[in-house]
Amino acid sequence: MDYKHLGRTGLKVSRIVLGTMNFGELTDEKTSFAIMDEALQAGINMFDTADVYGGPQSPDMAKGFGVSEEIIGN
């Protein structure tokens, strides 16, 4: 895996990032954990997430905001 320095922080992050937009609504927690485990084993140490990932993207959604972040946090 290739790594780059993240700005001047001294952190080295993988050049390949795991996107987690589907964690939650489309990918359950157990499967999400398996995906993250595989990514870590491959050397990926940077995950893309956002507070709107994880649920249906509509104004009337009951839950969804932050579900991807909750799964990663677990």
C-alpha beads as a LAMMPS data file, in Angstrom:
LAMMPS data file: protein, C-alpha beads

74 atoms
73 bonds

1 atom types
1 bond types

-500.0 500.0 xlo xhi
-500.0 500.0 ylo yhi
-500.0 500.0 zlo zhi

Masses

1 110.0

Atoms # bond

1 1 1 0.000 0.000 0.000
2 1 1 1.241 3.478 -0.824
3 1 1 0.904 6.187 1.814
4 1 1 1.059 9.990 1.698
5 1 1 1.635 12.524 4.444
6 1 1 -1.576 14.314 5.417
7 1 1 -0.583 17.945 5.158
8 1 1 1.974 18.826 7.813
9 1 1 0.397 16.669 10.515
10 1 1 2.947 13.876 10.290
11 1 1 0.132 11.386 9.706
12 1 1 0.560 8.918 6.870
13 1 1 -2.656 7.890 5.151
14 1 1 -3.265 5.288 2.502
15 1 1 -3.684 6.574 -1.048
16 1 1 -6.755 4.341 -1.333
17 1 1 -9.686 5.362 0.861
18 1 1 -12.662 3.240 1.920
19 1 1 -15.934 5.005 1.147
20 1 1 -18.660 4.238 3.692
21 1 1 -21.673 5.899 2.071
22 1 1 -23.599 2.606 1.925
23 1 1 -22.964 1.598 5.545
24 1 1 -26.325 1.643 7.276
25 1 1 -29.243 1.568 4.880
26 1 1 -27.691 -0.719 2.237
27 1 1 -24.966 -2.528 4.206
28 1 1 -25.739 -3.808 7.704
29 1 1 -23.316 -3.418 10.615
30 1 1 -21.980 -6.982 10.487
31 1 1 -21.146 -6.710 6.797
32 1 1 -19.719 -3.222 7.288
33 1 1 -17.379 -4.596 9.982
34 1 1 -16.221 -7.315 7.576
35 1 1 -15.544 -4.720 4.875
36 1 1 -13.578 -2.527 7.303
37 1 1 -11.574 -5.539 8.512
38 1 1 -10.619 -6.404 4.923
39 1 1 -9.666 -2.792 4.220
40 1 1 -7.446 -2.631 7.299
41 1 1 -5.778 -5.920 6.372
42 1 1 -5.077 -4.455 2.919
43 1 1 -3.399 -1.444 4.536
44 1 1 -6.201 1.076 4.097
45 1 1 -6.190 3.391 7.101
46 1 1 -8.462 6.199 5.907
47 1 1 -12.249 5.969 5.751
48 1 1 -14.512 8.500 4.033
49 1 1 -17.659 9.257 5.999
50 1 1 -20.102 12.112 6.433
51 1 1 -22.948 12.922 8.775
52 1 1 -25.467 12.314 5.987
53 1 1 -24.252 8.807 5.107
54 1 1 -26.146 5.718 6.151
55 1 1 -29.784 6.351 5.479
56 1 1 -32.253 7.342 2.829
57 1 1 -31.546 10.810 1.527
58 1 1 -35.001 12.310 1.752
59 1 1 -36.498 14.978 4.018
60 1 1 -39.035 12.593 5.560
61 1 1 -36.531 9.949 6.684
62 1 1 -37.027 8.722 10.221
63 1 1 -33.346 7.929 10.768
64 1 1 -30.276 7.897 8.666
65 1 1 -28.111 10.870 9.416
66 1 1 -24.856 9.674 10.928
67 1 1 -25.565 5.933 10.795
68 1 1 -22.355 5.314 8.826
69 1 1 -20.375 7.207 11.474
70 1 1 -22.069 5.205 14.258
71 1 1 -21.089 1.925 12.589
72 1 1 -17.480 3.043 12.188
73 1 1 -17.450 4.203 15.832
74 1 1 -18.711 0.830 17.023

Bonds

1 1 1 2
2 1 2 3
3 1 3 4
4 1 4 5
5 1 5 6
6 1 6 7
7 1 7 8
8 1 8 9
9 1 9 10
10 1 10 11
11 1 11 12
12 1 12 13
13 1 13 14
14 1 14 15
15 1 15 16
16 1 16 17
17 1 17 18
18 1 18 19
19 1 19 20
20 1 20 21
21 1 21 22
22 1 22 23
23 1 23 24
24 1 24 25
25 1 25 26
26 1 26 27
27 1 27 28
28 1 28 29
29 1 29 30
30 1 30 31
31 1 31 32
32 1 32 33
33 1 33 34
34 1 34 35
35 1 35 36
36 1 36 37
37 1 37 38
38 1 38 39
39 1 39 40
40 1 40 41
41 1 41 42
42 1 42 43
43 1 43 44
44 1 44 45
45 1 45 46
46 1 46 47
47 1 47 48
48 1 48 49
49 1 49 50
50 1 50 51
51 1 51 52
52 1 52 53
53 1 53 54
54 1 54 55
55 1 55 56
56 1 56 57
57 1 57 58
58 1 58 59
59 1 59 60
60 1 60 61
61 1 61 62
62 1 62 63
63 1 63 64
64 1 64 65
65 1 65 66
66 1 66 67
67 1 67 68
68 1 68 69
69 1 69 70
70 1 70 71
71 1 71 72
72 1 72 73
73 1 73 74
